[in-house]
Amino acid sequence: MIEWDLPAKKVVIDFERSAAQTMELQFAFQKTEWIPAEDFRAKKVEQLEELRALAKKDPVELVIHLLDSHGGSMTGDALEKELSGAVIAPDDFKKWWDSAKKALRESRRVVVPQKRNESLVLRGGERTPAQELVADFEAARDLKGMIKALEAIAADIGAFANDQDSLRQLLVDIDEGARKSSRVQLGLSLQLLAARDEVVGTAKALELDPSAVRISDLLQTVDAQRLSDEVGPLPSNRQRAIYEAFPAAYGEAWVDRIVQVFDRVGARGVTEIARLLVERKELLALGRHLRSAIARRALGPDALIWICRERNGSAIEVFSPEVGASVLNLLENDHLSDGPRKTSRLQTLLTEDKQLLNDLVTLMDINEARNFARRMLECPVFGDLEKKSLMARVIKAKPDTAELVSGENKKREEELVVSWDSLERKKAELDDIIRVRIPQNTKDISIAREYGDLRENFEYKSAKEYQKFLGNRKAELQKDISRARGTDFKGSDASAVNIGTIVTFADAAGKEIVYTVLGAWDSDPEKSQLSYLSELGASFLGLKPGDTVEARDPVTDEKRTLTVRSIAPFNP
C-alpha cells in the first residue's frame, strides 16, 4: 500500500518487515527500485500464500524462481534470509532445506555447493547439466578453480551417466595441468590429482590411462620437508588420499618415509597418518619413531598433542614421563623465541584436559615428579592461577610434591634479566601489535563478516583466531616487559657460571665446547648462546671449574657428560 503526499513531497510505503514508513519523495526514488510483478520479491508481498504452497508442493521450482529473480545465483545464507520466516517457518526451514537440496541435485537444474557461503547457480540455456559442469572446469583460471569444479563434478557424477566422453577429455586436461604446476604448486597439484581420483572412483565406466600422472609420481620428486609444507594446509580427505599413495611411491620404505613427515604436517595430517598406520598394522614403526624423537626432544606440538590424546589408545606404548618433559621443553623454547606462538594448542590441552597431568605424573617416580613439578612452576608460559591449578593436579597424583608450593619453597614471580637489544626488540614488537597488527586485524574481521555464514567462513574464523593470538601476545609482552631488567652483562661474576658468562667445557673425548649464558631472550643456537631460562642454560648455572653436568646436545639432542674447564665474563 502506498500513499502519496505530493505537496509535502513525502510518500508512505509498506515494507516487508515494517509498515507505514514515511520517506522523503526524492530519497525514496533514490533508495528504492521498481520490480516486475513476476519477480519473487514482489510475489512475497502479493502472492505469499501461493509461494508457501509451492514450497510444499515443488521446492525445486520455488528455488529456481528465487534464483532467477536474483540474477541466477545466491548463497545459501542469502536464500535462507529470503525464505525463512516469510515463506517457510523458521523452525521448519532446516528440514525443508535438506530435502530441497536433495531434490535440486536430482533435478540437475541448479549447481548446489557443499558450503553455505558458496553460491547456488541456476543452470540455463541449451547445455545439459554435464556440459555445464564441464564448462565450469574449462573456465577455471587456476588450480584452485579446477579443484572446485572437479569437486562439483564428483558431487553430481550422476549427470555424466550418458556422457563419459566429456569426463575422459577432462582427465587429459588434468594430467597436463598437474604436470606443469607440480614444481611451483605441489600442494595444489596433489590436491587436483586427489580430486580427479575421486571423480574416477565414483564414475563406474571411467579408468585412468596407464600413462597418466599419479599422486605417487609427484611424491617421488620431493623431500620430506617440502612435502610437509605443501600437504599440511590441505583438507583432511585430500591429505588422506596423498598418504595412501606412499606405498606405491616408496615401496617397502613407505613407512620410514611417512613417519618423516608425521611431525611436520599439522594436526590434520598427524591424525590421518596415524589412522593409516593403524589400519595397515604399522603402529609399531610409528612407536619406534616417536620414542626416538621424544628422547631427542624433537617432536613438534601437533605430534605431542596426538600422543596425549591417544594415551589410552594408539599411543599407549609411547606415553611416558618423557612426554611431560618434552611438552614443557617445547613450551619454554616457544615462549623464549621471537615470532608467533606455535604451542598455544598444546598449552590449552595441558590446562583443559583435567586428567592429563594425573596420568603423566602417575608414571613418574617421586624424584621425576618433583623435577617435573619444579620445571612447571618455573615455566614462564603459565600465569600464577594456571600454576596453582596445575600443581593441584600434580599434588593429587603425588602428594610428596606439595612441599614445592608451601612455606619458603613457594615460587614468587621474579624479574627477567635481559639484554638491552632483546628488550628493545620486545618493545618494538609490542608497539607493532598495538599500532599496526591489531587495527588491521579489526578491519580484516569486519571484511570477513561480509563473506557469509560465520559457521563455515574460513576467513572470519582465521581472523578471529589471529585476534586471539594478538591479544594473548600483547598481554604476554606487556607482562614480560614489566618484569624485565635490561643489562649489558658488564662485570658478571665469573667464579661460577652466571648470567653473562662464557663457559668452556670438555666432553668425554676431551673436545672443547663453548657456550655463552645470557639473558632470558638471548638464545641463538648458531652462536652457542643460551638463555639462562632454557633447559640447558639453567642446568649450567652455579657450576664451577672441574664440575660435571649431564647435558643434551642442542643439535643431536643426545645426552653427554661435560666438564667445566674455564669460565670468563661475556663483557669484561
RODO-2510 file (C-alpha; in nm, 4 decimals, decimal comma):
residues 572
     n   res          X          Y          Z
     1     m     0,0000     0,0000     0,0000
     2     i     0,1382     0,3410    -0,0973
     3     e     0,0070     0,6858    -0,0001
     4     w     0,1297     0,9998    -0,1677
     5     d     0,1555     1,3460    -0,0141
     6     l     0,2797     1,5444    -0,3099
     7     p     0,2547     1,8944    -0,1533
     8     a     0,4746     1,7767     0,1343
     9     k     0,6928     1,5748    -0,1050
    10     k     0,6502     1,2603     0,1043
    11     v     0,5420     0,9039     0,0387
    12     v     0,4207     0,6320     0,2804
    13     i     0,5385     0,2793     0,1983
    14     d     0,4624    -0,0617     0,3477
    15     f     0,7892    -0,2568     0,3547
    16     e     0,8024    -0,6324     0,4116
    17     r     0,9064    -0,6038     0,7757
    18     s     0,7869    -0,2535     0,8631
    19     a     0,4587    -0,0933     0,7611
    20     a     0,3628     0,2703     0,7012
    21     q     0,7157     0,4073     0,6666
    22     t     0,7241     0,7750     0,5672
    23     m     1,0043     0,8790     0,3338
    24     e     1,1078     1,1951     0,1539
    25     l     0,9973     1,1581    -0,2060
    26     q     1,3393     1,2247    -0,3576
    27     f     1,5072     0,9884    -0,1106
    28     a     1,2503     0,7179    -0,1911
    29     f     1,3264     0,7479    -0,5637
    30     q     1,6988     0,7135    -0,4922
    31     k     1,6815     0,4213    -0,2487
    32     t     1,4006     0,2046    -0,3866
    33     e     1,3645     0,0244    -0,7175
    34     w     1,0682    -0,0939    -0,9161
    35     i     1,0387    -0,4690    -0,9654
    36     p     0,8008    -0,6502    -1,2011
    37     a     0,5061    -0,8427    -1,0641
    38     e     0,6565    -1,1807    -1,1582
    39     d     0,9696    -1,1130    -0,9509
    40     f     0,9966    -1,3347    -0,6431
    41     r     1,0248    -1,0363    -0,4121
    42     a     0,7003    -0,8914    -0,5496
    43     k     0,5233    -1,2238    -0,5084
    44     k     0,6321    -1,2352    -0,1439
    45     v     0,4089    -0,9307    -0,0983
    46     e     0,1250    -1,0001    -0,3409
    47     q     0,1160    -1,3845    -0,3577
    48     l     0,2672    -1,5069    -0,0326
    49     e     0,0212    -1,7923     0,0180
    50     e     0,0911    -1,9226    -0,3337
    51     l     0,4658    -1,9266    -0,2554
    52     r     0,4049    -2,1143     0,0681
    53     a     0,2022    -2,3733    -0,1211
    54     l     0,4772    -2,4010    -0,3847
    55     a     0,7378    -2,4578    -0,1123
    56     k     0,5454    -2,7676    -0,0026
    57     k     0,4482    -2,8915    -0,3477
    58     d     0,7585    -2,8195    -0,5592
    59     p     1,0614    -2,6841    -0,3663
    60     v     1,2798    -2,7107    -0,6775
    61     e     1,0554    -2,4733    -0,8719
    62     l     1,0473    -2,2339    -0,5760
    63     v     1,4284    -2,2159    -0,5556
    64     i     1,4639    -2,1775    -0,9325
    65     h     1,2167    -1,8882    -0,9283
    66     l     1,4102    -1,7283    -0,6401
    67     l     1,7471    -1,7671    -0,8155
    68     d     1,6063    -1,6292    -1,1408
    69     s     1,4898    -1,3179    -0,9534
    70     h     1,8419    -1,2661    -0,8161
    71     g     2,0422    -1,2898    -1,1358
    72     g     2,0805    -1,6678    -1,1385
    73     s     2,2856    -1,7182    -0,8227
    74     m     2,2857    -1,6579    -0,4477
    75     t     2,4475    -1,8069    -0,1371
    76     g     2,2720    -2,0481     0,0951
    77     d     2,2714    -1,7787     0,3635
    78     a     2,1032    -1,5296     0,1340
    79     l     1,8477    -1,7910     0,0290
    80     e     1,7636    -1,8688     0,3927
    81     k     1,7251    -1,4982     0,4685
    82     e     1,4825    -1,4649     0,1769
    83     l     1,2672    -1,7675     0,2603
    84     s     1,2871    -1,8299     0,6347
    85     g     1,0154    -1,6513     0,8301
    86     a     0,8088    -1,5229     0,5400
    87     v     0,7658    -1,8291     0,3163
    88     i     0,8802    -2,1091     0,5475
    89     a     0,8505    -2,1171     0,9250
    90     p     1,1976    -2,0700     1,0853
    91     d     1,1655    -2,3910     1,2881
    92     d     1,0886    -2,5885     0,9714
    93     f     1,3487    -2,4347     0,7448
    94     k     1,6443    -2,6703     0,8116
    95     k     1,4399    -2,9834     0,7481
    96     w     1,2825    -2,8257     0,4390
    97     w     1,6194    -2,7130     0,3023
    98     d     1,7833    -3,0538     0,3497
    99     s     1,5036    -3,2105     0,1466
   100     a     1,5122    -2,9284    -0,1114
   101     k     1,8888    -2,9652    -0,1677
   102     k     1,8484    -3,3350    -0,2393
   103     a     1,5710    -3,2624    -0,4882
   104     l     1,7736    -2,9835    -0,6506
   105     r     2,0725    -3,2125    -0,7073
   106     e     1,8495    -3,4804    -0,8551
   107     s     1,6885    -3,2256    -1,0885
   108     r     2,0317    -3,1192    -1,2297
   109     r     1,8862    -2,7721    -1,2835
   110     v     2,0872    -2,5995    -1,0097
   111     v     2,4513    -2,6293    -0,9017
   112     v     2,4316    -2,6894    -0,5267
   113     p     2,7660    -2,6285    -0,3466
   114     q     2,8828    -2,8093    -0,0347
   115     k     2,9357    -2,4896     0,1689
   116     r     2,6698    -2,2399     0,2732
   117     n     2,8811    -1,9364     0,1868
   118     e     2,9250    -2,0527    -0,1739
   119     s     2,6610    -1,9700    -0,4336
   120     l     2,3872    -2,1862    -0,5754
   121     v     2,3908    -2,1320    -0,9524
   122     l     2,0944    -2,1703    -1,1863
   123     r     2,1748    -2,3735    -1,4936
   124     g     2,0267    -2,2425    -1,8145
   125     g     2,0496    -2,2375    -2,1898
   126     e     2,0798    -2,5314    -2,4262
   127     r     2,3548    -2,7211    -2,2419
   128     t     2,2953    -3,0317    -2,0347
   129     p     2,3927    -3,0360    -1,6654
   130     a     2,7007    -3,2402    -1,7556
   131     q     2,8023    -2,9843    -2,0161
   132     e     2,7531    -2,7049    -1,7616
   133     l     2,9848    -2,8799    -1,5147
   134     v     3,2491    -2,9357    -1,7806
   135     a     3,2197    -2,5716    -1,8875
   136     d     3,2844    -2,4635    -1,5289
   137     f     3,6013    -2,6725    -1,5266
   138     e     3,7205    -2,5371    -1,8606
   139     a     3,6552    -2,1808    -1,7449
   140     a     3,8726    -2,2253    -1,4353
   141     r     4,1766    -1,9980    -1,4497
   142     d     4,3926    -2,1707    -1,1916
   143     l     4,4343    -2,4948    -0,9998
   144     k     4,2020    -2,3832    -0,7199
   145     g     3,9248    -2,3236    -0,9716
   146     m     3,9878    -2,6599    -1,1357
   147     i     3,9753    -2,8357    -0,7974
   148     k     3,6473    -2,6644    -0,7069
   149     a     3,4952    -2,7610    -1,0428
   150     l     3,6099    -3,1224    -1,0015
   151     e     3,4543    -3,1397    -0,6554
   152     a     3,1247    -3,0206    -0,8067
   153     i     3,1538    -3,2921    -1,0734
   154     a     3,2181    -3,5606    -0,8096
   155     a     2,9151    -3,4413    -0,6120
   156     d     2,6968    -3,4567    -0,9254
   157     i     2,8535    -3,7532    -1,1034
   158     g     2,5106    -3,8899    -1,1985
   159     a     2,4829    -3,6146    -1,4585
   160     f     2,7505    -3,7961    -1,6618
   161     a     2,5732    -4,1319    -1,6774
   162     n     2,5368    -4,0942    -2,0547
   163     d     2,8305    -3,8619    -2,1178
   164     q     3,1536    -4,0368    -2,0164
   165     d     3,3406    -3,8869    -2,3130
   166     s     3,3284    -3,5407    -2,1531
   167     l     3,4956    -3,6800    -1,8418
   168     r     3,7660    -3,8558    -2,0395
   169     q     3,8670    -3,5267    -2,2002
   170     l     3,8834    -3,3700    -1,8552
   171     l     4,1312    -3,6341    -1,7444
   172     v     4,3695    -3,5294    -2,0219
   173     d     4,3454    -3,1633    -1,9189
   174     i     4,4015    -3,2512    -1,5514
   175     d     4,7064    -3,4581    -1,6338
   176     e     4,8620    -3,1721    -1,8267
   177     g     4,7790    -2,9165    -1,5574
   178     a     4,9248    -3,1281    -1,2768
   179     r     5,2498    -3,1983    -1,4624
   180     k     5,3075    -2,8316    -1,5438
   181     s     5,2252    -2,6965    -1,1980
   182     s     5,3839    -2,9537    -0,9679
   183     r     5,7184    -2,7771    -0,9430
   184     v     5,5812    -2,4491    -0,8134
   185     q     5,2407    -2,5557    -0,6716
   186     l     5,2985    -2,9068    -0,5461
   187     g     5,0250    -2,8995    -0,2816
   188     l     4,7544    -2,7832    -0,5221
   189     s     4,8764    -3,0276    -0,7880
   190     l     4,8435    -3,3155    -0,5419
   191     q     4,5004    -3,1902    -0,4380
   192     l     4,3957    -3,1719    -0,8040
   193     l     4,5007    -3,5337    -0,8609
   194     a     4,3192    -3,6420    -0,5448
   195     a     4,0010    -3,4711    -0,6687
   196     r     4,0481    -3,6372    -1,0088
   197     d     4,0848    -3,9782    -0,8452
   198     e     3,7628    -3,9161    -0,6531
   199     v     3,5812    -3,8489    -0,9806
   200     v     3,7303    -4,1625    -1,1374
   201     g     3,6304    -4,3663    -0,8329
   202     t     3,2665    -4,2524    -0,8484
   203     a     3,2296    -4,2885    -1,2267
   204     k     3,1897    -4,6629    -1,2821
   205     a     3,2879    -4,6701    -1,6503
   206     l     3,5913    -4,4399    -1,6156
   207     e     3,9543    -4,5509    -1,5839
   208     l     4,2843    -4,3677    -1,5760
   209     d     4,5164    -4,4056    -1,8690
   210     p     4,8312    -4,6025    -1,7711
   211     s     5,0439    -4,3032    -1,8736
   212     a     4,8518    -4,0542    -1,6579
   213     v     5,0427    -3,8866    -1,3763
   214     r     4,9666    -4,0355    -1,0347
   215     i     4,9963    -3,8893    -0,6856
   216     s     5,2768    -4,1390    -0,6243
   217     d     5,4700    -3,9966    -0,9208
   218     l     5,4768    -3,6487    -0,7658
   219     l     5,5665    -3,7833    -0,4210
   220     q     5,8866    -3,9345    -0,5567
   221     t     6,0138    -3,5948    -0,6693
   222     v     6,0196    -3,4080    -0,3344
   223     d     6,1846    -3,4310     0,0056
   224     a     6,0014    -3,4687     0,3363
   225     q     6,0279    -3,1016     0,4363
   226     r     5,8760    -2,9606     0,1177
   227     l     5,6102    -3,2286     0,1115
   228     s     5,5127    -3,1422     0,4688
   229     d     5,4939    -2,7709     0,3925
   230     e     5,2770    -2,8285     0,0844
   231     v     5,0453    -3,1002     0,2164
   232     g     4,9876    -2,9703     0,5711
   233     p     4,7356    -2,6965     0,4751
   234     l     4,5202    -2,9305     0,2603
   235     p     4,1798    -3,0644     0,3749
   236     s     4,1840    -3,3935     0,5666
   237     n     4,0274    -3,6023     0,2890
   238     r     4,2843    -3,4804     0,0352
   239     q     4,5716    -3,5456     0,2766
   240     r     4,4393    -3,8965     0,3313
   241     a     4,4456    -3,9677    -0,0442
   242     i     4,8069    -3,8468    -0,0600
   243     y     4,9229    -4,0614     0,2331
   244     e     4,7524    -4,3668     0,0833
   245     a     4,9796    -4,3235    -0,2194
   246     f     5,3002    -4,3641    -0,0133
   247     p     5,3249    -4,7451    -0,0627
   248     a     5,3018    -4,7020    -0,4401
   249     a     5,5578    -4,4199    -0,4303
   250     y     5,8189    -4,5721    -0,1973
   251     g     5,7574    -4,9470    -0,1895
   252     e     5,8841    -5,1217     0,1239
   253     a     6,0329    -4,7946     0,2523
   254     w     5,6949    -4,6202     0,2646
   255     v     5,6577    -4,6414     0,6437
   256     d     6,0003    -4,4860     0,7013
   257     r     5,9121    -4,2070     0,4605
   258     i     5,5699    -4,1324     0,6063
   259     v     5,6932    -4,1069     0,9675
   260     q     5,9429    -3,8448     0,8486
   261     v     5,6530    -3,6126     0,7680
   262     f     5,4370    -3,7171     1,0659
   263     d     5,5803    -3,4461     1,2940
   264     r     5,5537    -3,1708     1,0353
   265     v     5,2151    -3,1820     0,8629
   266     g     4,9945    -3,0213     1,1263
   267     a     4,7038    -3,1552     1,3286
   268     r     4,5013    -3,2888     1,0350
   269     g     4,7994    -3,4678     0,8842
   270     v     4,9077    -3,6221     1,2151
   271     t     4,5601    -3,7681     1,2638
   272     e     4,5317    -3,9065     0,9108
   273     i     4,8806    -4,0613     0,9090
   274     a     4,8196    -4,2269     1,2460
   275     r     4,4893    -4,3710     1,1240
   276     l     4,6541    -4,5065     0,8103
   277     l     4,9367    -4,6720     1,0049
   278     v     4,6895    -4,8291     1,2464
   279     e     4,4830    -4,9649     0,9560
   280     r     4,7938    -5,1028     0,7829
   281     k     4,9137    -5,2589     1,1128
   282     e     5,2298    -5,0434     1,1158
   283     l     5,1770    -4,8827     1,4569
   284     l     5,4969    -5,0384     1,5961
   285     a     5,7052    -4,8475     1,3426
   286     l     5,5345    -4,5233     1,4418
   287     g     5,6006    -4,6032     1,8074
   288     r     5,9739    -4,6541     1,7440
   289     h     5,9939    -4,3243     1,5616
   290     l     5,8068    -4,1356     1,8337
   291     r     6,0123    -4,2775     2,1208
   292     s     6,3325    -4,1790     1,9433
   293     a     6,2006    -3,8289     1,8686
   294     i     6,0815    -3,7813     2,2281
   295     a     6,4228    -3,8827     2,3631
   296     r     6,5818    -3,6234     2,1337
   297     r     6,3205    -3,3576     2,2220
   298     a     6,2499    -3,3406     1,8502
   299     l     5,8684    -3,3754     1,8396
   300     g     5,6514    -3,0824     1,7383
   301     p     5,3351    -2,9679     1,9196
   302     d     5,0858    -3,1489     1,6946
   303     a     5,2560    -3,4860     1,7413
   304     l     5,2707    -3,4359     2,1185
   305     i     4,9031    -3,3395     2,1243
   306     w     4,8173    -3,6608     1,9381
   307     i     5,0196    -3,8715     2,1849
   308     c     4,8453    -3,7095     2,4808
   309     r     4,5001    -3,7533     2,3334
   310     e     4,5700    -4,1135     2,2321
   311     r     4,7472    -4,2015     2,5582
   312     n     4,4910    -4,4716     2,6356
   313     g     4,4646    -4,5852     2,2749
   314     s     4,7045    -4,5906     1,9810
   315     a     4,9818    -4,4076     2,1736
   316     i     4,9623    -4,6089     2,4950
   317     e     5,3094    -4,7617     2,4404
   318     v     5,4647    -4,4189     2,3769
   319     f     5,3071    -4,2202     2,6594
   320     s     5,5755    -4,1877     2,9285
   321     p     5,7281    -3,9352     3,1740
   322     e     5,9487    -3,8156     2,8879
   323     v     5,6354    -3,6859     2,7137
   324     g     5,5817    -3,4427     3,0028
   325     a     5,9417    -3,3201     2,9814
   326     s     5,9055    -3,2763     2,6047
   327     v     5,5868    -3,0730     2,6499
   328     l     5,7485    -2,8330     2,8979
   329     n     6,0635    -2,8049     2,6874
   330     l     5,8602    -2,7114     2,3799
   331     l     5,6502    -2,4567     2,5697
   332     e     5,9609    -2,2916     2,7173
   333     n     6,1507    -2,2745     2,3882
   334     d     5,8490    -2,1372     2,2042
   335     h     5,7979    -1,8705     2,4699
   336     l     6,1606    -1,7598     2,4543
   337     s     6,1736    -1,7435     2,0759
   338     d     6,0573    -1,4456     1,8720
   339     g     5,7562    -1,4693     1,6415
   340     p     5,4032    -1,6120     1,6661
   341     r     5,3371    -1,8789     1,9274
   342     k     5,3307    -2,2336     1,7887
   343     t     5,2345    -2,4155     2,1080
   344     s     4,9082    -2,2473     2,2120
   345     r     4,7020    -2,5603     2,1433
   346     l     4,9489    -2,7727     2,3391
   347     q     4,9284    -2,5356     2,6368
   348     t     4,5491    -2,5374     2,6164
   349     l     4,5440    -2,9174     2,6186
   350     l     4,7655    -2,9304     2,9263
   351     t     4,5420    -2,6905     3,1172
   352     e     4,1982    -2,8085     2,9980
   353     d     4,2462    -3,1878     2,9994
   354     k     4,1881    -3,2403     3,3708
   355     q     4,3219    -3,5978     3,3676
   356     l     4,6353    -3,5473     3,1568
   357     l     4,8729    -3,4310     3,4321
   358     n     4,7489    -3,7038     3,6656
   359     d     4,8189    -3,9688     3,4007
   360     l     5,1666    -3,8259     3,3363
   361     v     5,2725    -3,7881     3,6991
   362     t     5,1392    -4,1327     3,7941
   363     l     5,4028    -4,2826     3,5611
   364     m     5,6861    -4,0946     3,7390
   365     d     5,8830    -4,1862     4,0493
   366     i     5,8926    -3,9218     4,3222
   367     n     6,2180    -3,7615     4,2028
   368     e     6,0915    -3,7383     3,8461
   369     a     5,7650    -3,5906     3,9718
   370     r     5,9451    -3,3282     4,1825
   371     n     6,1706    -3,2266     3,8927
   372     f     5,8708    -3,2076     3,6590
   373     a     5,6699    -3,0009     3,9072
   374     r     5,9655    -2,7671     3,9695
   375     r     6,0098    -2,7065     3,5980
   376     m     5,6397    -2,6397     3,5600
   377     l     5,6451    -2,3838     3,8428
   378     e     5,9401    -2,2077     3,6786
   379     c     5,7927    -2,2223     3,3269
   380     p     5,7260    -1,8615     3,2151
   381     v     5,4355    -1,9682     2,9923
   382     f     5,1878    -2,0213     3,2755
   383     g     5,0282    -1,7478     3,4826
   384     d     5,0008    -1,7691     3,8616
   385     l     4,6456    -1,9042     3,8593
   386     e     4,7351    -2,1651     3,5971
   387     k     5,0349    -2,2803     3,8005
   388     k     4,8198    -2,3213     4,1110
   389     s     4,5629    -2,5233     3,9187
   390     l     4,8244    -2,7439     3,7505
   391     m     5,0166    -2,8008     4,0739
   392     a     4,6949    -2,9069     4,2496
   393     r     4,6628    -3,1887     3,9972
   394     v     5,0270    -3,2896     4,0389
   395     i     4,9951    -3,2932     4,4185
   396     k     4,6797    -3,5036     4,3942
   397     a     4,8754    -3,7650     4,1964
   398     k     5,1970    -3,7325     4,4030
   399     p     5,1286    -3,5778     4,7467
   400     d     5,5031    -3,5550     4,8257
   401     t     5,5360    -3,2712     4,5713
   402     a     5,3275    -3,0416     4,7959
   403     e     5,6475    -2,9125     4,9591
   404     l     5,7269    -2,7236     4,6378
   405     v     5,4393    -2,4826     4,6901
   406     s     5,4476    -2,4495     5,0682
   407     g     5,6406    -2,2227     5,3039
   408     e     5,9752    -2,0960     5,1824
   409     n     5,9661    -2,3135     4,8706
   410     k     5,6767    -2,1203     4,7235
   411     k     5,7983    -1,9663     4,3979
   412     r     5,7422    -1,5978     4,3558
   413     e     5,7497    -1,4260     4,0234
   414     e     6,0962    -1,2821     3,9683
   415     e     6,2341    -1,0211     3,7373
   416     l     6,3737    -1,1203     3,3994
   417     v     6,7359    -1,0361     3,3230
   418     v     6,7573    -0,9394     2,9551
   419     s     6,9965    -0,7719     2,7161
   420     w     6,9155    -0,4180     2,6068
   421     d     6,8891    -0,5316     2,2430
   422     s     6,6357    -0,8049     2,3211
   423     l     6,4340    -0,5645     2,5366
   424     e     6,4141    -0,3159     2,2506
   425     r     6,3008    -0,5939     2,0133
   426     k     6,0191    -0,6887     2,2532
   427     k     5,9118    -0,3243     2,2858
   428     a     5,9155    -0,2838     1,9071
   429     e     5,7019    -0,5976     1,8671
   430     l     5,4528    -0,4719     2,1251
   431     d     5,4337    -0,1337     1,9533
   432     d     5,3746    -0,3043     1,6156
   433     i     5,0961    -0,5205     1,7626
   434     i     4,9187    -0,2217     1,9201
   435     r     4,9607     0,0303     1,6393
   436     v     4,9537    -0,1890     1,3249
   437     r     4,8522    -0,5502     1,3618
   438     i     4,5507    -0,5160     1,5947
   439     p     4,3892    -0,2320     1,3908
   440     q     4,4480    -0,4260     1,0686
   441     n     4,3036    -0,7414     1,2221
   442     t     3,9923    -0,5479     1,3273
   443     k     3,9449    -0,4406     0,9641
   444     d     4,0029    -0,7974     0,8427
   445     i     3,7321    -0,9295     1,0776
   446     s     3,4873    -0,6648     0,9556
   447     i     3,5565    -0,7563     0,5916
   448     a     3,5369    -1,1320     0,6603
   449     r     3,1915    -1,0915     0,8182
   450     e     3,0608    -0,9999     0,4756
   451     y     3,1673    -1,3335     0,3246
   452     g     2,8655    -1,5247     0,4534
   453     d     2,7737    -1,7838     0,7150
   454     l     3,0180    -1,7400     1,0059
   455     r     2,9959    -2,1122     1,0863
   456     e     3,1664    -2,2014     0,7568
   457     n     3,3529    -1,8767     0,6924
   458     f     3,7229    -1,9685     0,6921
   459     e     3,8399    -1,6093     0,6555
   460     y     3,6342    -1,4995     0,9576
   461     k     3,7491    -1,7917     1,1740
   462     s     4,1101    -1,7309     1,0754
   463     a     4,0858    -1,3604     1,1535
   464     k     3,9224    -1,4315     1,4924
   465     e     4,1919    -1,6862     1,5800
   466     y     4,4561    -1,4286     1,4886
   467     q     4,2738    -1,1740     1,7059
   468     k     4,3015    -1,4143     1,9988
   469     f     4,6711    -1,4676     1,9284
   470     l     4,7353    -1,0920     1,9120
   471     g     4,5523    -1,0343     2,2399
   472     n     4,7450    -1,3087     2,4160
   473     r     5,0754    -1,1957     2,2676
   474     k     5,0099    -0,8357     2,3694
   475     a     4,9370    -0,9426     2,7279
   476     e     5,2488    -1,1649     2,7377
   477     l     5,4742    -0,8885     2,6072
   478     q     5,3340    -0,6308     2,8494
   479     k     5,3846    -0,8690     3,1414
   480     d     5,7374    -0,9700     3,0325
   481     i     5,8477    -0,6121     2,9652
   482     s     5,7192    -0,5019     3,3063
   483     r     5,9369    -0,7710     3,4684
   484     a     6,2447    -0,7120     3,2510
   485     r     6,5694    -0,5619     3,3789
   486     g     6,7992    -0,4587     3,0947
   487     t     7,1736    -0,5095     3,1191
   488     d     7,4916    -0,5153     2,9124
   489     f     7,6248    -0,8023     3,1320
   490     k     7,9303    -0,5934     3,2263
   491     g     8,1102    -0,7137     3,5368
   492     s     7,9396    -1,0542     3,5616
   493     d     8,0779    -1,2816     3,8353
   494     a     8,2879    -1,5479     3,6616
   495     s     8,3751    -1,7508     3,9712
   496     a     8,0850    -1,9744     3,8677
   497     v     7,8547    -1,9965     3,5680
   498     n     7,6240    -1,6952     3,5908
   499     i     7,4170    -1,4840     3,3561
   500     g     7,6640    -1,3062     3,1288
   501     t     7,9451    -1,5643     3,1352
   502     i     8,1278    -1,7708     2,8755
   503     v     8,1871    -2,1282     2,9864
   504     t     8,4277    -2,3719     2,8205
   505     f     8,3516    -2,7436     2,8631
   506     a     8,5319    -3,0618     2,7669
   507     d     8,3330    -3,3675     2,6613
   508     a     8,4280    -3,7301     2,7346
   509     a     8,6680    -3,7310     2,4381
   510     g     8,8393    -3,4103     2,5518
   511     k     8,6854    -3,1948     2,2805
   512     e     8,6269    -2,8326     2,3848
   513     i     8,2729    -2,6938     2,3691
   514     v     8,1974    -2,3271     2,4425
   515     y     7,8614    -2,1820     2,5498
   516     t     7,7599    -1,8296     2,6462
   517     v     7,4840    -1,7926     2,9060
   518     l     7,2951    -1,4657     2,8513
   519     g     6,9574    -1,3063     2,9202
   520     a     6,6088    -1,4544     2,9094
   521     w     6,5529    -1,3640     2,5410
   522     d     6,9044    -1,4099     2,4030
   523     s     6,9019    -1,7690     2,2751
   524     d     7,0947    -1,8085     1,9485
   525     p     7,1899    -2,1737     1,8802
   526     e     7,4089    -2,0795     1,5810
   527     k     7,6302    -1,8714     1,8132
   528     s     7,6026    -2,1211     2,1026
   529     q     7,4283    -1,8530     2,3082
   530     l     7,1819    -1,9812     2,5709
   531     s     6,9045    -1,8172     2,7679
   532     y     6,9542    -1,8725     3,1388
   533     l     6,5878    -1,9859     3,1460
   534     s     6,6378    -2,2595     2,8862
   535     e     6,6721    -2,6210     2,9969
   536     l     7,0403    -2,6276     2,9006
   537     g     7,1252    -2,2803     3,0300
   538     a     6,9550    -2,3412     3,3650
   539     s     7,1490    -2,6675     3,4115
   540     f     7,4798    -2,4755     3,3807
   541     l     7,4083    -2,2032     3,6398
   542     g     7,6253    -2,2303     3,9502
   543     l     7,8786    -2,4712     3,8007
   544     k     8,2469    -2,4105     3,8809
   545     p     8,5692    -2,5267     3,7108
   546     g     8,6013    -2,9027     3,7489
   547     d     8,2236    -2,9620     3,7896
   548     t     8,0489    -3,2045     3,5543
   549     v     7,6970    -3,1957     3,4157
   550     e     7,4724    -3,4176     3,2021
   551     a     7,3530    -3,2074     2,9093
   552     r     7,1672    -3,2605     2,5831
   553     d     7,3435    -3,1735     2,2606
   554     p     7,1267    -2,8957     2,1053
   555     v     7,1891    -3,0402     1,7567
   556     t     7,1533    -3,4162     1,8114
   557     d     6,9568    -3,3970     2,1413
   558     e     7,1698    -3,6829     2,2746
   559     k     7,2847    -3,6737     2,6378
   560     r     7,6560    -3,6258     2,7052
   561     t     7,8795    -3,5584     3,0077
   562     l     8,0543    -3,2184     3,0100
   563     t     8,3256    -3,0951     3,2482
   564     v     8,3806    -2,7242     3,3133
   565     r     8,7322    -2,6124     3,2116
   566     s     8,7061    -2,2377     3,2464
   567     i     8,4616    -1,9513     3,2964
   568     a     8,5047    -1,5940     3,1698
   569     p     8,2847    -1,2801     3,1726
   570     f     8,0961    -1,2075     2,8498
   571     n     8,1543    -0,8322     2,8821
   572     p     8,4693    -0,7825     3,0990
***
